[in-house]
Amino acid sequence: MNTERPVNLTFSTIIRQPVHAVASFLHRVSGAFLFFGSAYLLFLLDRSLASELGLHGVRIRLDGTPETYLLWLILVALIYHVVAGTKHLLLDMHVGDTHAATVVSSYLVIIVSGVLATLAGFWLW
Amino acid sequence: MSVRNRGLLDYVMQRVSALVLGFYTFCLLGFLLSHSELSQVEWVGFMQSMPMMIFSTVSLVSLCVHAWVGMWTIGTDYIRTFSFGKRSTFLRQVYQAFVVALLLMYLGLGSSIIWSLG
């Protein structure tokens, strides 16, 4: 490997990215978050199916408690990951893979996820 | 599948598992959204129907496959000689072992949750 290659370490130009890059990075971050969040979802699934008392316990856990925020965060990650993933599958089939189209679709992914995340919040609270 | 086609296999598996997980998410969220006053009997009844038990199992396996390909990509992108020097291979193996261990735990716990219903 060429260890003498140029390296960009200017923070402002690293942070400032085009919208496709932001959308793509969020897809990755939400995926990694879901990797861990799945444990909590499995836990809720186990409790809620175990017994009448278990489901009641889940309802109490998620009644506007800090844990409700955790579930909401997991749902937001799930929503974003599915919406961005749909875009990705369309790109695989060469649907909307021009530069202009991906700028629009990247904004669209972020906006649609934002709206769905808000609706998920209304559903939980 | 030959070693040369590992990348293709990962590519296809990631997308097939994505579709399964997407449909499963819609299915579960659809059920929960349409049953706001869900009773435990209804919930268990839904989850222990044979189609749902099979769908849940296939989705659980898909979750493990999908998460593995995704986490593998993240590991090979960031844990490199460029950032970690000579130890990068070892660190990546530790990271990958952690990912596999957690996913196997999900697989075991998940299957026992699903199949204790039947």
gemmi code that builds the backbone of each chain (N, CA, C; Angstrom):
import gemmi

chains = {
    "A": [
        ("MET", (0.833, -1.202, 0.000), (0.000, 0.000, 0.000), (0.864, 1.248, 0.000)),
        ("ASN", (0.457, 2.262, -0.767), (1.196, 3.522, -0.814), (0.895, 4.328, 0.445)),
        ("THR", (1.872, 4.417, 1.348), (1.629, 5.121, 2.611), (1.906, 6.614, 2.487)),
        ("GLU", (2.414, 7.028, 1.314), (2.744, 8.445, 1.103), (1.616, 9.185, 0.390)),
        ("ARG", (0.477, 8.529, 0.255), (-0.595, 9.176, -0.504), (-1.149, 10.386, 0.264)),
        ("PRO", (-1.737, 11.357, -0.469), (-2.268, 12.542, 0.213), (-3.443, 12.189, 1.117)),
        ("VAL", (-3.518, 12.844, 2.252), (-4.577, 12.575, 3.223), (-5.276, 13.892, 3.540)),
        ("ASN", (-6.607, 13.888, 3.440), (-7.366, 15.106, 3.750), (-7.792, 15.096, 5.210)),
        ("LEU", (-7.214, 15.992, 5.989), (-7.568, 16.032, 7.406), (-8.174, 17.375, 7.808)),
        ("THR", (-8.638, 18.143, 6.804), (-9.268, 19.421, 7.129), (-10.700, 19.164, 7.565)),
        ("PHE", (-10.978, 19.453, 8.841), (-12.245, 19.056, 9.442), (-13.456, 19.612, 8.688)),
        ("SER", (-13.387, 20.897, 8.309), (-14.557, 21.512, 7.677), (-14.903, 20.848, 6.341)),
        ("THR", (-13.881, 20.395, 5.599), (-14.191, 19.754, 4.312), (-14.544, 18.277, 4.489)),
        ("ILE", (-14.167, 17.706, 5.641), (-14.570, 16.318, 5.908), (-16.047, 16.303, 6.296)),
        ("ILE", (-16.428, 17.269, 7.136), (-17.785, 17.328, 7.669), (-18.802, 17.742, 6.609)),
        ("ARG", (-18.411, 18.702, 5.744), (-19.319, 19.231, 4.724), (-19.384, 18.231, 3.567)),
        ("GLN", (-20.492, 17.514, 3.456), (-20.613, 16.484, 2.430), (-21.855, 16.710, 1.578)),
        ("PRO", (-21.843, 16.260, 0.314), (-23.059, 16.354, -0.508), (-24.176, 15.483, 0.092)),
        ("VAL", (-25.405, 15.809, -0.276), (-26.557, 15.166, 0.364), (-26.565, 13.644, 0.167)),
        ("HIS", (-26.038, 13.150, -0.968), (-26.007, 11.685, -1.173), (-25.144, 11.028, -0.111)),
        ("ALA", (-24.020, 11.694, 0.202), (-23.093, 11.136, 1.175), (-23.735, 11.099, 2.553)),
        ("VAL", (-24.468, 12.169, 2.884), (-25.149, 12.225, 4.181), (-26.194, 11.114, 4.265)),
        ("ALA", (-27.006, 10.993, 3.187), (-28.054, 9.970, 3.161), (-27.452, 8.575, 3.279)),
        ("SER", (-26.327, 8.356, 2.586), (-25.680, 7.049, 2.598), (-25.075, 6.742, 3.963)),
        ("PHE", (-24.458, 7.771, 4.565), (-23.846, 7.566, 5.878), (-24.916, 7.254, 6.926)),
        ("LEU", (-26.046, 7.965, 6.848), (-27.132, 7.703, 7.794), (-27.676, 6.284, 7.622)),
        ("HIS", (-27.662, 5.785, 6.377), (-28.097, 4.411, 6.117), (-27.202, 3.436, 6.885)),
        ("ARG", (-25.902, 3.717, 6.855), (-24.930, 2.877, 7.558), (-25.092, 2.981, 9.075)),
        ("VAL", (-25.204, 4.230, 9.560), (-25.334, 4.439, 11.005), (-26.613, 3.781, 11.523)),
        ("SER", (-27.726, 3.960, 10.787), (-28.989, 3.372, 11.243), (-28.887, 1.848, 11.247)),
        ("GLY", (-28.173, 1.282, 10.270), (-27.994, -0.168, 10.225), (-27.208, -0.681, 11.415)),
        ("ALA", (-26.113, 0.000, 11.720), (-25.287, -0.410, 12.868), (-26.083, -0.290, 14.166)),
        ("PHE", (-26.900, 0.774, 14.266), (-27.725, 0.972, 15.455), (-28.761, -0.155, 15.582)),
        ("LEU", (-29.329, -0.568, 14.437), (-30.325, -1.647, 14.461), (-29.706, -2.983, 14.851)),
        ("PHE", (-28.422, -3.146, 14.523), (-27.704, -4.367, 14.911), (-27.802, -4.565, 16.428)),
        ("PHE", (-27.630, -3.465, 17.169), (-27.743, -3.544, 18.625), (-29.198, -3.439, 19.082)),
        ("GLY", (-29.975, -2.594, 18.384), (-31.371, -2.382, 18.756), (-32.204, -3.659, 18.652)),
        ("SER", (-31.794, -4.569, 17.771), (-32.530, -5.831, 17.616), (-32.614, -6.591, 18.926)),
        ("ALA", (-31.601, -6.445, 19.773), (-31.611, -7.130, 21.064), (-32.798, -6.653, 21.895)),
        ("TYR", (-33.031, -5.335, 21.887), (-34.143, -4.779, 22.655), (-35.487, -5.217, 22.063)),
        ("LEU", (-35.575, -5.249, 20.726), (-36.810, -5.692, 20.078), (-37.108, -7.153, 20.417)),
        ("LEU", (-36.053, -7.990, 20.432), (-36.237, -9.398, 20.803), (-36.706, -9.512, 22.247)),
        ("PHE", (-36.145, -8.648, 23.104), (-36.540, -8.636, 24.514), (-38.024, -8.306, 24.654)),
        ("LEU", (-38.484, -7.252, 23.948), (-39.901, -6.869, 24.005), (-40.783, -7.986, 23.451)),
        ("LEU", (-40.325, -8.624, 22.369), (-41.085, -9.718, 21.765), (-41.237, -10.857, 22.772)),
        ("ASP", (-40.134, -11.194, 23.447), (-40.149, -12.278, 24.424), (-41.115, -11.975, 25.565)),
        ("ARG", (-41.004, -10.778, 26.173), (-41.869, -10.395, 27.303), (-43.340, -10.397, 26.889)),
        ("SER", (-43.626, -9.786, 25.723), (-45.019, -9.604, 25.326), (-45.694, -10.928, 24.989)),
        ("LEU", (-44.909, -11.910, 24.544), (-45.506, -13.200, 24.183), (-45.545, -14.159, 25.367)),
        ("ALA", (-44.720, -13.894, 26.382), (-44.562, -14.842, 27.488), (-45.856, -15.037, 28.278)),
        ("SER", (-46.507, -13.939, 28.648), (-47.715, -14.063, 29.467), (-48.517, -12.765, 29.420)),
        ("GLU", (-49.735, -12.837, 29.947), (-50.607, -11.666, 30.081), (-49.865, -10.556, 30.833)),
        ("LEU", (-49.221, -10.976, 31.926), (-48.480, -10.046, 32.780), (-47.302, -9.434, 32.015)),
        ("GLY", (-46.694, -10.254, 31.160), (-45.557, -9.797, 30.366), (-45.936, -8.661, 29.435)),
        ("LEU", (-47.073, -8.832, 28.726), (-47.529, -7.784, 27.801), (-47.894, -6.528, 28.574)),
        ("HIS", (-48.523, -6.731, 29.746), (-48.867, -5.607, 30.609), (-47.591, -4.867, 31.034)),
        ("GLY", (-46.570, -5.640, 31.365), (-45.275, -5.068, 31.747), (-44.676, -4.228, 30.626)),
        ("VAL", (-44.784, -4.742, 29.386), (-44.276, -4.004, 28.222), (-45.026, -2.689, 28.070)),
        ("ARG", (-46.376, -2.743, 28.273), (-47.185, -1.518, 28.160), (-46.732, -0.479, 29.190)),
        ("ILE", (-46.451, -0.948, 30.416), (-46.011, -0.023, 31.471), (-44.630, 0.543, 31.134)),
        ("ARG", (-43.737, -0.354, 30.650), (-42.394, 0.086, 30.247), (-42.427, 1.195, 29.214)),
        ("LEU", (-43.431, 1.116, 28.309), (-43.454, 2.014, 27.160), (-44.504, 3.119, 27.304)),
        ("ASP", (-44.888, 3.403, 28.561), (-45.908, 4.411, 28.797), (-45.245, 5.759, 29.106)),
        ("GLY", (-44.641, 6.362, 28.078), (-44.006, 7.665, 28.245), (-42.767, 7.661, 29.129)),
        ("THR", (-42.139, 6.519, 29.280), (-40.919, 6.399, 30.084), (-39.693, 6.659, 29.203)),
        ("PRO", (-38.506, 6.796, 29.797), (-37.289, 6.920, 28.976), (-37.151, 5.775, 27.973)),
        ("GLU", (-37.654, 4.592, 28.335), (-37.560, 3.454, 27.413), (-38.369, 3.676, 26.145)),
        ("THR", (-39.425, 4.501, 26.258), (-40.219, 4.815, 25.072), (-39.351, 5.526, 24.037)),
        ("TYR", (-38.456, 6.406, 24.519), (-37.534, 7.101, 23.609), (-36.601, 6.114, 22.921)),
        ("LEU", (-36.152, 5.113, 23.692), (-35.259, 4.105, 23.116), (-35.969, 3.380, 21.970)),
        ("LEU", (-37.226, 2.946, 22.228), (-37.972, 2.251, 21.172), (-38.198, 3.181, 19.984)),
        ("TRP", (-38.497, 4.460, 20.269), (-38.713, 5.419, 19.188), (-37.443, 5.566, 18.346)),
        ("LEU", (-36.284, 5.671, 19.014), (-35.014, 5.772, 18.287), (-34.786, 4.556, 17.392)),
        ("ILE", (-35.111, 3.377, 17.925), (-34.960, 2.155, 17.132), (-35.915, 2.187, 15.934)),
        ("LEU", (-37.156, 2.646, 16.167), (-38.121, 2.743, 15.069), (-37.669, 3.752, 14.022)),
        ("VAL", (-37.102, 4.881, 14.481), (-36.598, 5.891, 13.543), (-35.487, 5.290, 12.681)),
        ("ALA", (-34.566, 4.563, 13.317), (-33.477, 3.911, 12.577), (-34.045, 2.906, 11.582)),
        ("LEU", (-35.062, 2.145, 12.023), (-35.685, 1.144, 11.154), (-36.360, 1.809, 9.963)),
        ("ILE", (-37.123, 2.886, 10.239), (-37.806, 3.624, 9.173), (-36.785, 4.141, 8.169)),
        ("TYR", (-35.749, 4.812, 8.680), (-34.744, 5.372, 7.777), (-34.065, 4.274, 6.952)),
        ("HIS", (-33.719, 3.180, 7.636), (-32.992, 2.100, 6.961), (-33.833, 1.472, 5.838)),
        ("VAL", (-35.130, 1.323, 6.099), (-36.025, 0.743, 5.084), (-36.224, 1.713, 3.914)),
        ("VAL", (-36.441, 2.997, 4.223), (-36.662, 3.995, 3.158), (-35.398, 4.140, 2.302)),
        ("ALA", (-34.240, 4.296, 2.954), (-32.983, 4.432, 2.212), (-32.667, 3.137, 1.461)),
        ("GLY", (-33.018, 2.002, 2.068), (-32.784, 0.707, 1.431), (-33.607, 0.540, 0.172)),
        ("THR", (-34.858, 1.053, 0.209), (-35.720, 1.006, -0.975), (-35.071, 1.779, -2.117)),
        ("LYS", (-34.545, 2.964, -1.782), (-33.835, 3.765, -2.793), (-32.656, 2.972, -3.357)),
        ("HIS", (-31.936, 2.296, -2.442), (-30.759, 1.535, -2.858), (-31.137, 0.418, -3.840)),
        ("LEU", (-32.240, -0.291, -3.532), (-32.683, -1.379, -4.409), (-33.105, -0.832, -5.780)),
        ("LEU", (-33.741, 0.360, -5.776), (-34.122, 0.977, -7.049), (-32.875, 1.342, -7.853)),
        ("LEU", (-31.839, 1.865, -7.152), (-30.583, 2.211, -7.836), (-29.954, 0.965, -8.459)),
        ("ASP", (-30.047, -0.180, -7.725), (-29.518, -1.440, -8.254), (-30.128, -1.766, -9.607)),
        ("MET", (-31.426, -1.396, -9.757), (-32.124, -1.682, -11.017), (-32.012, -0.499, -11.982)),
        ("HIS", (-31.084, 0.431, -11.653), (-30.828, 1.608, -12.484), (-32.035, 2.531, -12.592)),
        ("VAL", (-32.872, 2.522, -11.551), (-33.979, 3.475, -11.511), (-33.479, 4.722, -10.770)),
        ("GLY", (-33.494, 5.867, -11.436), (-33.080, 7.128, -10.818), (-31.609, 7.182, -10.457)),
        ("ASP", (-30.742, 6.626, -11.300), (-29.318, 6.626, -10.950), (-28.506, 7.719, -11.653)),
        ("THR", (-29.198, 8.738, -12.191), (-28.451, 9.887, -12.713), (-28.106, 10.804, -11.540)),
        ("HIS", (-27.131, 11.689, -11.739), (-26.710, 12.567, -10.641), (-27.854, 13.428, -10.142)),
        ("ALA", (-28.578, 14.046, -11.082), (-29.678, 14.931, -10.697), (-30.739, 14.172, -9.899)),
        ("ALA", (-31.052, 12.945, -10.355), (-32.100, 12.164, -9.696), (-31.691, 11.774, -8.277)),
        ("THR", (-30.395, 11.462, -8.066), (-29.982, 11.022, -6.727), (-29.971, 12.177, -5.728)),
        ("VAL", (-29.751, 13.413, -6.223), (-29.847, 14.567, -5.309), (-31.279, 14.666, -4.793)),
        ("VAL", (-32.233, 14.578, -5.722), (-33.648, 14.652, -5.344), (-34.022, 13.494, -4.427)),
        ("SER", (-33.641, 12.257, -4.827), (-34.069, 11.088, -4.052), (-33.413, 11.068, -2.674)),
        ("SER", (-32.196, 11.610, -2.550), (-31.547, 11.646, -1.242), (-32.301, 12.583, -0.293)),
        ("TYR", (-32.676, 13.783, -0.807), (-33.501, 14.688, 0.004), (-34.824, 14.026, 0.352)),
        ("LEU", (-35.406, 13.340, -0.644), (-36.700, 12.687, -0.465), (-36.627, 11.634, 0.649)),
        ("VAL", (-35.541, 10.838, 0.646), (-35.368, 9.807, 1.661), (-35.352, 10.437, 3.049)),
        ("ILE", (-34.611, 11.549, 3.189), (-34.491, 12.200, 4.494), (-35.834, 12.805, 4.927)),
        ("ILE", (-36.523, 13.449, 3.971), (-37.799, 14.097, 4.308), (-38.877, 13.058, 4.648)),
        ("VAL", (-39.001, 12.032, 3.799), (-40.015, 10.991, 4.026), (-39.764, 10.303, 5.373)),
        ("SER", (-38.496, 9.991, 5.661), (-38.168, 9.351, 6.945), (-38.518, 10.265, 8.108)),
        ("GLY", (-38.244, 11.563, 7.935), (-38.553, 12.533, 8.990), (-40.037, 12.550, 9.301)),
        ("VAL", (-40.862, 12.554, 8.246), (-42.316, 12.568, 8.427), (-42.772, 11.278, 9.123)),
        ("LEU", (-42.282, 10.134, 8.630), (-42.680, 8.841, 9.218), (-42.202, 8.730, 10.668)),
        ("ALA", (-41.017, 9.283, 10.959), (-40.491, 9.242, 12.324), (-41.394, 10.050, 13.262)),
        ("THR", (-41.892, 11.200, 12.755), (-42.808, 12.017, 13.550), (-44.107, 11.248, 13.807)),
        ("LEU", (-44.637, 10.614, 12.756), (-45.869, 9.825, 12.905), (-45.657, 8.687, 13.906)),
        ("ALA", (-44.479, 8.061, 13.859), (-44.176, 6.979, 14.808), (-44.195, 7.516, 16.231)),
        ("GLY", (-43.719, 8.753, 16.402), (-43.744, 9.394, 17.710), (-45.171, 9.573, 18.211)),
        ("PHE", (-46.061, 10.042, 17.319), (-47.476, 10.209, 17.688), (-48.095, 8.868, 18.065)),
        ("TRP", (-47.673, 7.825, 17.355), (-48.218, 6.486, 17.617), (-47.781, 5.997, 19.010)),
        ("LEU", (-46.530, 6.252, 19.361), (-45.993, 5.755, 20.636), (-46.515, 6.540, 21.834)),
        ("TRP", (-46.717, 7.872, 21.656), (-47.119, 8.682, 22.815), (-48.604, 9.002, 22.829)),
    ],
    "B": [
        ("MET", (-20.531, -22.418, -4.503), (-20.043, -21.110, -4.984), (-18.548, -20.986, -4.705)),
        ("SER", (-17.804, -20.634, -5.721), (-16.351, -20.570, -5.558), (-15.952, -19.345, -4.744)),
        ("VAL", (-14.720, -19.356, -4.254), (-14.216, -18.241, -3.458), (-14.302, -16.936, -4.262)),
        ("ARG", (-14.092, -17.062, -5.579), (-14.112, -15.878, -6.437), (-15.477, -15.200, -6.449)),
        ("ASN", (-16.535, -15.971, -6.189), (-17.878, -15.401, -6.250), (-18.446, -15.021, -4.880)),
        ("ARG", (-17.594, -14.997, -3.863), (-18.051, -14.641, -2.512), (-18.730, -13.267, -2.504)),
        ("GLY", (-18.134, -12.314, -3.218), (-18.693, -10.960, -3.251), (-20.089, -10.943, -3.844)),
        ("LEU", (-20.257, -11.729, -4.929), (-21.567, -11.809, -5.579), (-22.591, -12.435, -4.632)),
        ("LEU", (-22.156, -13.506, -3.945), (-23.052, -14.172, -2.996), (-23.487, -13.193, -1.898)),
        ("ASP", (-22.519, -12.442, -1.335), (-22.837, -11.438, -0.310), (-23.831, -10.417, -0.842)),
        ("TYR", (-23.568, -9.954, -2.063), (-24.419, -8.943, -2.706), (-25.863, -9.444, -2.803)),
        ("VAL", (-26.015, -10.669, -3.322), (-27.359, -11.225, -3.511), (-28.030, -11.485, -2.159)),
        ("MET", (-27.278, -12.087, -1.219), (-27.843, -12.401, 0.098), (-28.302, -11.139, 0.829)),
        ("GLN", (-27.497, -10.071, 0.703), (-27.861, -8.820, 1.364), (-29.187, -8.294, 0.835)),
        ("ARG", (-29.393, -8.397, -0.476), (-30.619, -7.862, -1.072), (-31.833, -8.766, -0.847)),
        ("VAL", (-31.639, -10.074, -0.947), (-32.756, -10.992, -0.697), (-33.213, -10.857, 0.768)),
        ("SER", (-32.254, -10.848, 1.697), (-32.610, -10.716, 3.118), (-33.256, -9.360, 3.382)),
        ("ALA", (-32.822, -8.318, 2.656), (-33.415, -6.989, 2.820), (-34.898, -7.027, 2.463)),
        ("LEU", (-35.227, -7.713, 1.364), (-36.624, -7.803, 0.935), (-37.458, -8.546, 1.981)),
        ("VAL", (-36.923, -9.671, 2.485), (-37.642, -10.439, 3.508), (-37.901, -9.557, 4.732)),
        ("LEU", (-36.849, -8.874, 5.208), (-36.973, -8.039, 6.401), (-37.935, -6.875, 6.171)),
        ("GLY", (-37.918, -6.314, 4.970), (-38.838, -5.228, 4.645), (-40.284, -5.693, 4.724)),
        ("PHE", (-40.587, -6.839, 4.107), (-41.957, -7.367, 4.137), (-42.376, -7.726, 5.565)),
        ("TYR", (-41.450, -8.305, 6.308), (-41.764, -8.698, 7.699), (-42.078, -7.462, 8.541)),
        ("THR", (-41.273, -6.397, 8.344), (-41.509, -5.148, 9.079), (-42.898, -4.606, 8.772)),
        ("PHE", (-43.260, -4.561, 7.472), (-44.585, -4.080, 7.082), (-45.679, -4.931, 7.708)),
        ("CYS", (-45.452, -6.246, 7.690), (-46.443, -7.185, 8.209), (-46.676, -6.955, 9.704)),
        ("LEU", (-45.589, -6.885, 10.483), (-45.706, -6.709, 11.937), (-46.268, -5.330, 12.286)),
        ("LEU", (-45.703, -4.272, 11.670), (-46.176, -2.921, 11.970), (-47.633, -2.770, 11.552)),
        ("GLY", (-48.004, -3.365, 10.397), (-49.383, -3.322, 9.939), (-50.319, -3.951, 10.959)),
        ("PHE", (-49.927, -5.106, 11.485), (-50.751, -5.782, 12.487), (-50.879, -4.928, 13.751)),
        ("LEU", (-49.747, -4.408, 14.236), (-49.768, -3.625, 15.478), (-50.555, -2.323, 15.305)),
        ("LEU", (-50.424, -1.690, 14.112), (-51.139, -0.432, 13.870), (-52.650, -0.659, 13.782)),
        ("SER", (-53.043, -1.862, 13.296), (-54.472, -2.114, 13.138), (-55.098, -2.730, 14.394)),
        ("HIS", (-54.266, -2.998, 15.413), (-54.789, -3.534, 16.683), (-54.282, -2.685, 17.846)),
        ("SER", (-54.869, -1.500, 18.029), (-54.348, -0.602, 19.060), (-54.648, -1.120, 20.468)),
        ("GLU", (-55.808, -1.805, 20.624), (-56.137, -2.357, 21.951), (-55.849, -3.851, 21.941)),
        ("LEU", (-54.604, -4.199, 21.605), (-54.229, -5.594, 21.396), (-54.277, -6.388, 22.707)),
        ("SER", (-54.998, -7.523, 22.679), (-54.991, -8.403, 23.851), (-53.884, -9.432, 23.675)),
        ("GLN", (-53.470, -10.003, 24.807), (-52.371, -10.958, 24.747), (-52.749, -12.190, 23.936)),
        ("VAL", (-54.039, -12.627, 24.079), (-54.519, -13.799, 23.341), (-54.425, -13.565, 21.829)),
        ("GLU", (-54.855, -12.361, 21.397), (-54.788, -12.004, 19.973), (-53.343, -12.013, 19.472)),
        ("TRP", (-52.470, -11.411, 20.256), (-51.047, -11.262, 19.896), (-50.386, -12.623, 19.751)),
        ("VAL", (-50.583, -13.484, 20.770), (-50.007, -14.830, 20.714), (-50.636, -15.613, 19.562)),
        ("GLY", (-51.960, -15.478, 19.405), (-52.660, -16.172, 18.334), (-52.080, -15.829, 16.961)),
        ("PHE", (-51.804, -14.537, 16.783), (-51.235, -14.083, 15.505), (-49.840, -14.663, 15.301)),
        ("MET", (-49.008, -14.563, 16.342), (-47.605, -14.974, 16.196), (-47.433, -16.492, 16.126)),
        ("GLN", (-48.401, -17.253, 16.716), (-48.204, -18.704, 16.713), (-48.921, -19.403, 15.550)),
        ("SER", (-49.541, -18.602, 14.654), (-50.089, -19.229, 13.455), (-48.903, -19.718, 12.614)),
        ("MET", (-49.100, -20.864, 11.953), (-47.971, -21.480, 11.236), (-47.320, -20.535, 10.212)),
        ("PRO", (-48.110, -19.809, 9.382), (-47.448, -18.908, 8.426), (-46.544, -17.877, 9.116)),
        ("MET", (-47.026, -17.310, 10.256), (-46.227, -16.305, 10.953), (-44.979, -16.913, 11.589)),
        ("MET", (-45.106, -18.142, 12.117), (-43.931, -18.770, 12.736), (-42.840, -19.024, 11.697)),
        ("ILE", (-43.276, -19.458, 10.508), (-42.293, -19.680, 9.438), (-41.704, -18.343, 8.976)),
        ("PHE", (-42.594, -17.340, 8.798), (-42.159, -16.012, 8.363), (-41.178, -15.408, 9.380)),
        ("SER", (-41.481, -15.574, 10.681), (-40.600, -15.052, 11.724), (-39.237, -15.724, 11.682)),
        ("THR", (-39.246, -17.048, 11.482), (-37.977, -17.786, 11.445), (-37.134, -17.368, 10.248)),
        ("VAL", (-37.787, -17.274, 9.075), (-37.065, -16.856, 7.863), (-36.510, -15.436, 8.064)),
        ("SER", (-37.298, -14.568, 8.716), (-36.857, -13.194, 8.944), (-35.694, -13.130, 9.925)),
        ("LEU", (-35.742, -14.000, 10.931), (-34.656, -14.041, 11.917), (-33.341, -14.454, 11.248)),
        ("VAL", (-33.415, -15.461, 10.387), (-32.226, -15.885, 9.638), (-31.771, -14.746, 8.713)),
        ("SER", (-32.758, -14.080, 8.073), (-32.433, -12.953, 7.188), (-31.748, -11.835, 7.961)),
        ("LEU", (-32.231, -11.585, 9.185), (-31.622, -10.547, 10.022), (-30.141, -10.851, 10.240)),
        ("CYS", (-29.845, -12.118, 10.557), (-28.454, -12.503, 10.822), (-27.590, -12.359, 9.571)),
        ("VAL", (-28.116, -12.822, 8.426), (-27.372, -12.714, 7.172), (-27.139, -11.238, 6.820)),
        ("HIS", (-28.235, -10.455, 6.884), (-28.187, -9.051, 6.501), (-27.232, -8.266, 7.409)),
        ("ALA", (-27.356, -8.488, 8.706), (-26.502, -7.777, 9.663), (-25.043, -8.191, 9.482)),
        ("TRP", (-24.817, -9.473, 9.180), (-23.447, -9.922, 8.980), (-22.794, -9.199, 7.791)),
        ("VAL", (-23.488, -9.171, 6.642), (-22.910, -8.518, 5.459), (-22.667, -7.028, 5.757)),
        ("GLY", (-23.652, -6.383, 6.395), (-23.521, -4.956, 6.705), (-22.392, -4.665, 7.673)),
        ("MET", (-22.326, -5.445, 8.756), (-21.299, -5.210, 9.774), (-19.913, -5.593, 9.238)),
        ("TRP", (-19.858, -6.615, 8.368), (-18.595, -6.988, 7.742), (-18.075, -5.818, 6.913)),
        ("THR", (-19.006, -5.184, 6.140), (-18.623, -4.047, 5.305), (-18.057, -2.912, 6.156)),
        ("ILE", (-18.749, -2.622, 7.264), (-18.299, -1.546, 8.158), (-16.905, -1.876, 8.711)),
        ("GLY", (-16.713, -3.119, 9.117), (-15.433, -3.543, 9.689), (-14.284, -3.406, 8.707)),
        ("THR", (-14.512, -3.892, 7.467), (-13.422, -3.837, 6.487), (-13.200, -2.406, 5.977)),
        ("ASP", (-14.217, -1.527, 6.138), (-14.041, -0.126, 5.723), (-13.201, 0.667, 6.723)),
        ("TYR", (-13.383, 0.395, 8.011), (-12.767, 1.252, 9.027), (-11.591, 0.610, 9.762)),
        ("ILE", (-11.605, -0.710, 9.929), (-10.501, -1.343, 10.661), (-9.455, -1.789, 9.640)),
        ("ARG", (-8.599, -0.851, 9.255), (-7.621, -1.106, 8.199), (-6.218, -0.735, 8.668)),
        ("THR", (-5.232, -1.197, 7.919), (-3.829, -0.886, 8.219), (-3.624, 0.626, 8.294)),
        ("PHE", (-4.359, 1.354, 7.420), (-4.242, 2.809, 7.363), (-4.472, 3.442, 8.747)),
        ("SER", (-5.455, 2.912, 9.495), (-5.766, 3.498, 10.797), (-5.139, 2.740, 11.956)),
        ("PHE", (-4.997, 1.413, 11.825), (-4.612, 0.605, 12.986), (-3.275, -0.117, 12.825)),
        ("GLY", (-2.617, 0.076, 11.685), (-1.301, -0.527, 11.487), (-1.354, -2.043, 11.447)),
        ("LYS", (-0.299, -2.660, 11.961), (-0.146, -4.108, 11.853), (-1.221, -4.883, 12.603)),
        ("ARG", (-1.797, -4.268, 13.629), (-2.789, -4.991, 14.426), (-4.156, -5.059, 13.752)),
        ("SER", (-4.302, -4.412, 12.593), (-5.646, -4.277, 12.023), (-6.296, -5.630, 11.728)),
        ("THR", (-5.529, -6.592, 11.223), (-6.110, -7.903, 10.915), (-6.639, -8.560, 12.182)),
        ("PHE", (-5.840, -8.523, 13.233), (-6.263, -9.112, 14.511), (-7.512, -8.400, 15.051)),
        ("LEU", (-7.470, -7.056, 15.045), (-8.605, -6.280, 15.546), (-9.879, -6.583, 14.763)),
        ("ARG", (-9.719, -6.723, 13.432), (-10.886, -7.016, 12.601), (-11.458, -8.393, 12.922)),
        ("GLN", (-10.559, -9.342, 13.210), (-11.037, -10.680, 13.558), (-11.777, -10.681, 14.898)),
        ("VAL", (-11.259, -9.890, 15.847), (-11.944, -9.772, 17.139), (-13.332, -9.163, 16.932)),
        ("TYR", (-13.364, -8.091, 16.136), (-14.621, -7.408, 15.822), (-15.607, -8.370, 15.161)),
        ("GLN", (-15.114, -9.138, 14.162), (-15.991, -10.065, 13.442), (-16.485, -11.189, 14.348)),
        ("ALA", (-15.626, -11.627, 15.260), (-16.037, -12.669, 16.200), (-17.154, -12.152, 17.106)),
        ("PHE", (-17.026, -10.881, 17.515), (-18.059, -10.259, 18.355), (-19.389, -10.185, 17.606)),
        ("VAL", (-19.326, -9.765, 16.338), (-20.540, -9.659, 15.521), (-21.206, -11.032, 15.377)),
        ("VAL", (-20.412, -12.050, 15.049), (-20.961, -13.399, 14.866), (-21.553, -13.916, 16.175)),
        ("ALA", (-20.848, -13.669, 17.290), (-21.331, -14.155, 18.588), (-22.686, -13.544, 18.922)),
        ("LEU", (-22.804, -12.221, 18.720), (-24.062, -11.555, 19.035), (-25.186, -12.067, 18.126)),
        ("LEU", (-24.869, -12.254, 16.834), (-25.894, -12.717, 15.891), (-26.333, -14.146, 16.213)),
        ("LEU", (-25.378, -14.992, 16.621), (-25.751, -16.365, 16.995), (-26.646, -16.350, 18.231)),
        ("MET", (-26.367, -15.387, 19.134), (-27.211, -15.245, 20.321), (-28.635, -14.849, 19.912)),
        ("TYR", (-28.735, -13.872, 18.996), (-30.045, -13.469, 18.480), (-30.766, -14.666, 17.862)),
        ("LEU", (-30.015, -15.453, 17.092), (-30.604, -16.602, 16.399), (-31.152, -17.607, 17.414)),
        ("GLY", (-30.368, -17.893, 18.440), (-30.787, -18.845, 19.471), (-31.973, -18.335, 20.265)),
        ("LEU", (-31.844, -17.102, 20.783), (-32.923, -16.519, 21.591), (-34.180, -16.356, 20.744)),
        ("GLY", (-34.006, -15.841, 19.537), (-35.144, -15.604, 18.645), (-35.884, -16.891, 18.324)),
        ("SER", (-35.145, -17.940, 17.963), (-35.812, -19.211, 17.643), (-36.554, -19.745, 18.853)),
        ("SER", (-35.962, -19.597, 20.035), (-36.644, -20.145, 21.222), (-37.907, -19.336, 21.532)),
        ("ILE", (-37.879, -18.019, 21.266), (-39.090, -17.204, 21.474), (-40.179, -17.651, 20.500)),
        ("ILE", (-39.789, -17.820, 19.231), (-40.779, -18.168, 18.203), (-41.325, -19.579, 18.422)),
        ("TRP", (-40.422, -20.550, 18.619), (-40.871, -21.945, 18.614), (-41.391, -22.437, 19.954)),
        ("SER", (-41.229, -21.632, 21.040), (-41.873, -22.020, 22.300), (-43.371, -21.755, 22.223)),
        ("LEU", (-43.801, -21.026, 21.178), (-45.232, -20.759, 21.013), (-45.968, -21.965, 20.429)),
        ("GLY", (-45.258, -22.732, 19.600), (-45.922, -23.770, 18.820), (-46.213, -25.064, 19.521)),
    ],
}
model = gemmi.Model(1)
for chain_id, residues in chains.items():
    chain = gemmi.Chain(chain_id)
    for i, (resn, *xyz) in enumerate(residues, 1):
        res = gemmi.Residue()
        res.name, res.seqid = resn, gemmi.SeqId(i, " ")
        for name, pos in zip(("N", "CA", "C"), xyz):
            atom = gemmi.Atom()
            atom.name, atom.element = name, gemmi.Element(name[0])
            atom.pos, atom.b_iso = gemmi.Position(*pos), 0.0
            res.add_atom(atom)
        chain.add_residue(res)
    model.add_chain(chain)
structure = gemmi.Structure()
structure.add_model(model)
structure.setup_entities()
